[in-house]
C-alpha cells in the first residue's frame, strides 16, 4: 500500500491555514519525480529511436501493447510493440516468449486461449492450416500476465486479413475463447504511459488507448491526461469484444457469420476466413510430398 502525506511545510510557506488539494497534488508530483528516473530513460530511448514505438502509421500484423513496470512502490506504464507473422503449417499459434523460456505460465495460458478463439471462430468447416508466431519486440526481461492476449489476437487477425492496424492506438485487455475482452490491472498506469510517449513524439489528436469496458470504472487518470481527452488531443476507447476492438483498430467492420456459414464480404472476418481457406487448400498440395519424405526417412 502506498501512503502519501501532503507536506505541511509547503502549506506553511504559502501561509495556508489548512492543507488543501493543491498541497496533496504537489506531494504526489514530488513523490513521482523522485522515483521516475528509469521511466524517463525509457521514454528518452523511445524518443531517440532505440526502442521502436510508432504512434502515427498503420502496419499489418503489428500492435502497440501496454504493460506495467513496477519498481518498489512506483509503477508506470510502458508501451511495447507486439508483432505476428503467419505461414503454412500445423503448429497453430506459437509463443516465441515461451519457446525462449521468457514467458510465464499465465502469459502462456493467454496465448493458448488465442488458438481456442481461432478454432472456434474459423475452423468449424475446414482444418486449421496455420503457423503463427507472436513476440514482444525488444523484450529482454520476460513476460507474465494475460493482459496482452487481446493485443496479440489483433496482431494475428491483422496478419491474416492483410488489414493494417492503427499504431496511434495502444491496446490492453485479456480475452477468452469466445472473444470477450476481460478486465486487467494497472489500467491507469498503462494509459498514462502511452500518453507520455505520444506527448514526446507529438500529440496529433488521433492517438489514444483502448481498454476493456469493464475497466472504465477503475479510471482515475492524471489531470493532464483528463484535460488532453477533454481537448480532443488524446482518446480512450472501451470495448467489450474482439469484434468491437478490431473495428476501432482497422476502421473495417468485423462481420458476423451468416445463415449460410459465410461472413459478410469485405469485413475483417471475411478476409481472415478467406485466407485460412486458401492456406488449407495450399497445404493439401504439399501433403503428398510430406508423406513421401516421411517414408524416405523411415
TADA-V754834 format. One record per residue. RES is the residue in three letters. PSI is psi as a letter, one per 40 degrees, with the letter a starting at -180 (* if undefined). Layout:
# TADA-V754834
RES:PSI
RES:PSI
This chain:
# TADA-V754834
UNK:h
UNK:h
UNK:h
UNK:h
UNK:h
UNK:i
UNK:h
UNK:d
UNK:d
UNK:d
UNK:d
UNK:d
UNK:d
UNK:e
UNK:f
UNK:h
UNK:d
UNK:i
UNK:h
UNK:a
UNK:d
UNK:d
UNK:d
UNK:d
UNK:d
UNK:d
UNK:d
UNK:d
UNK:d
UNK:d
UNK:d
UNK:d
UNK:d
UNK:e
UNK:e
UNK:f
UNK:d
UNK:d
UNK:d
UNK:d
UNK:d
UNK:d
UNK:d
UNK:d
UNK:d
UNK:d
UNK:d
UNK:e
UNK:e
UNK:d
UNK:h
UNK:h
UNK:h
UNK:h
UNK:e
UNK:d
UNK:a
UNK:h
UNK:i
UNK:h
UNK:f
UNK:h
UNK:i
UNK:h
UNK:i
UNK:h
UNK:i
UNK:h
UNK:h
UNK:h
UNK:g
UNK:b
UNK:e
UNK:h
UNK:i
UNK:i
UNK:i
UNK:h
UNK:i
UNK:i
UNK:h
UNK:h
UNK:i
UNK:h
UNK:i
UNK:i
UNK:i
UNK:i
UNK:a
UNK:e
UNK:d
UNK:a
UNK:h
UNK:h
UNK:h
UNK:d
UNK:d
UNK:d
UNK:d
UNK:e
UNK:f
UNK:e
UNK:h
UNK:i
UNK:d
UNK:d
UNK:d
UNK:d
UNK:d
UNK:d
UNK:d
UNK:d
UNK:d
UNK:d
UNK:d
UNK:d
UNK:d
UNK:d
UNK:d
UNK:d
UNK:d
UNK:e
UNK:f
UNK:d
UNK:e
UNK:i
UNK:i
UNK:h
UNK:g
UNK:h
UNK:h
UNK:h
UNK:h
UNK:i
UNK:i
UNK:h
UNK:i
UNK:f
UNK:h
UNK:e
UNK:e
UNK:i
UNK:h
UNK:i
UNK:i
UNK:e
UNK:e
UNK:e
UNK:d
UNK:d
UNK:d
UNK:d
UNK:d
UNK:d
UNK:d
UNK:d
UNK:d
UNK:d
UNK:d
UNK:d
UNK:d
UNK:e
UNK:h
UNK:i
UNK:h
UNK:h
UNK:e
UNK:e
UNK:h
UNK:i
UNK:i
UNK:i
UNK:h
UNK:i
UNK:i
UNK:i
UNK:e
UNK:e
UNK:e
UNK:h
UNK:h
UNK:i
UNK:i
UNK:i
UNK:i
UNK:f
UNK:d
UNK:d
UNK:d
UNK:d
UNK:d
UNK:d
UNK:d
UNK:d
UNK:d
UNK:d
UNK:d
UNK:d
UNK:d
UNK:d
UNK:e
UNK:h
UNK:h
UNK:e
UNK:e
UNK:e
UNK:i
UNK:a
UNK:i
UNK:h
UNK:i
UNK:i
UNK:d
UNK:e
UNK:e
UNK:d
UNK:e
UNK:e
UNK:h
UNK:g
UNK:i
UNK:i
UNK:d
UNK:d
UNK:d
UNK:d
UNK:d
UNK:d
UNK:d
UNK:d
UNK:e
UNK:e
UNK:e
UNK:i
UNK:i
UNK:h
UNK:h
UNK:h
UNK:i
UNK:d
UNK:i
UNK:d
UNK:d
UNK:d
UNK:d
UNK:d
UNK:d
UNK:d
UNK:d
UNK:d
UNK:e
UNK:i
UNK:h
UNK:d
UNK:h
UNK:i
UNK:h
UNK:a
UNK:d
UNK:e
UNK:e
UNK:i
UNK:i
UNK:h
UNK:h
UNK:e
UNK:i
UNK:d
UNK:d
UNK:d
UNK:d
UNK:d
UNK:d
UNK:d
UNK:d
UNK:d
UNK:d
UNK:d
UNK:d
UNK:d
UNK:d
UNK:d
UNK:d
UNK:d
UNK:d
UNK:e
UNK:d
UNK:d
UNK:d
UNK:d
UNK:d
UNK:d
UNK:d
UNK:d
UNK:d
UNK:d
UNK:d
UNK:*
